[in-house]
Amino acid sequence: MSPQTLRELLEQLAAGETSVDDVLRRLQSLPFEQLEFACIDHHRPLRCGLPEVIFGQGKTPEQVEVIFARLAEAGGNVLATRVSPEAARRISTRFPAAVVHETARAVTLKQEDVPVAHGTVGIVCAGTSDLPVAEEARVTVEFLGSPAFTLYDVGVAGLHRLLARWDELRRADVLVVVAGMEGALPSVVGGLVRAPVIAVPTSVGYGASFQGLAALLAMLNSCAAGVSVVNIDNGFGAGCQAALISRLVGTRP
């Protein structure tokens, strides 16, 4: 349950529009709900400002559907990442309002408005092969209420493509930069902007890239100041970090 939903529920109780028993029923699953195969943290939005999100990889389609349904029944917005096509089909059949993001391998369901962050997030990726991870980051950022724009296929193999969009790059308050191969793009971007850069290595590349390890090590050794790094292919984690940063923009004197 999000802070907004809880506030609305308490306001309804104060106004006499709902009963104490109904409020207790709505709150009985806080702080968590124990299922046979999962323990759902309904209290996470109140505690952390980020909702419980379903990581679909390794779960059966049936398990993903059940967890998605229990989160949806709580009244908040729901995000599932790394979802198989079968799990996405089951969710969209059960929840027609759910949106399947095929490239990102994610499913979202919007049931309540989210406060819009003042900061803007730029999602930058080196090549088309990096799009699934970049799109996972974008979907996460927008799900959490932060405006986002994308600059795709602007890797260092054709640096003029990035420099041609320098003005767009510099309007971001925080940047998520996704790259595989040698992972050089975040260092280049970090040398051009004053915004924090969140680097995401991907498992894209030939044999000696070691499924993204080469890009990860290159990003960890970036000579550009202000670059942080998440794990290989972790577009979701980068999106969460970027959204949290964007929320801080314009909130302090």
Secondary structure, 3 states (H helix, E strand, C coil): CCHHHHHHHHHHHHCCCCCHHHHHHHHCCCCCEECCCCEECCCHHHHHCCCCCEECCCCCHHHHHHHHHHHHHCCCCEEEECCCHHHHHHHHHHCCCCEEECCCCEEEECCCCCCCCCCCEEEEECCHHHHHHHHHHHHHHHHCCCCEEEECCCCHHHHHHHHCCHHHHHCCCEEEEEECCCCCHHHHHHCCCCCCEEEEECCCCCHHHHHHHHHHHHHHCCCCCCEEECCCCCHHHHHHHHHHHHHHCCCCC
